[in-house]
């Protein structure tokens, strides 16, 4: 992690999001509160750039995270759209990374899950 200070509450929120324990809307709100008016955010997109509050790879995504997200979807604890947004957030934000023996598998699954195959009208 960088020497730049990362607010521990924001870091905890990002970690909780990675575990599908915090809704994306709540994470967006927390990042907006932290960054303030300097945050450029398109309200029409259900995503948020956390790079301004956590600019370097900090949260390692493992096979467990993918399996957990899929299990939560199967149990209807998150929607299909939530799953797509979760995977997309992992791909577009530098705070998340995958490495080690399962990195290729994790990367492939995150990429597949980010594809919205059932877009809403």
N, C-alpha and C positions, 0 to 999 in steps of 0.2 A: 504494500500500500504506500501511497505517496506520503511525503512529509506534510502535505497540505491537510489541515484539520478537517475531518468529516464529522458533522454533528452526530453524536452517538444515537440520538433518537431517530434521525433520518436513516442512519445505517441499519438500525433495528427494523425500521419500517420496510426498507428495501429487502432485508433478509426474510422478513415475514411474507412479503409479496412473493419472493422466490419459492417459499414453501406453500403458497396458495392459502395463506392464513390472513392476508390483508387484501381487501378488494382494491382494484386499480384506482377507482374513484377516490378512495381514502389516501392512497399513495400520492395521487395527483394533487390533492388538496394540501398534503403535508409539504410537498416540494414547492408548491406555489407560495405557501406561507413562509418557507425558508428563504426562497430566492426573492420574493417580492415582485415588484413591477418589471424588473429586468428579465423575468422569465418570458420567453416567447413561446406561446402555447396556442395551438389551433383547437378551439373548443369543440370543433366538429370531429376531431380525431380522439378516440378514447385511449390515447397514449401520452406519455410524458417523458421528456428527456431528463434523465437523472444525472447526466454527465456534469451538470453545473454544481451538483452537490456531492457527487462521488465520481470523479473523473477518471479513475484508474481501475483496472480489474481488481476487484475486492471480494466478490462473492462467487465462489466456485460452484458451478452447477454440475451435479452428478447424475448418474442413472437414477438414483433415489428420487431426485427432484422431478424427473420426467415421469417415473412410475407413480409418484405421489399425485402429480397433476392429473394423470390419466385415471387414477383411482377415484379422485374427487369428482371427476367428470362422470364416471360410471355410476357413482353414488348420488349423482345430481346435486352435489354440493357446490359445483360451479357449472355454468352454462357452456355450450359449445363456443359462444362468442368470447366468454371469459378465458377459455383455453387458448383460443387463437390469439387474443390480446396478450396473454401471459407469455406465450412463445415469441410473439413479435417484440415485446418489451425486452426479452432476454437477448434477442438478436440486435436490436438497435442501440442498446446502452452499453457503454464500456465497463460499467460496474460489474457486469456478469461475464464469467469466462468458464470454459471447460478445458480440462487438461488431464493428462494421465492416461491410463489404459482404456478408459471408457470415453475419451474425448470425441473420437470419431462417431461413435454410436450416439452420444448425447447431441452432438452437432447435427447429425442427420435427423434425429427425432424432433429437435427444436425447429429445424427448418421445415419439416413436413407439417408440424402442428401449427406453424405460423400461417399456413395457407388456409384461407377461408373458403372451404369447399361448399359451404351452404350459406352464401350471403343473404342477408335479410333485405327485403325490398325497401 
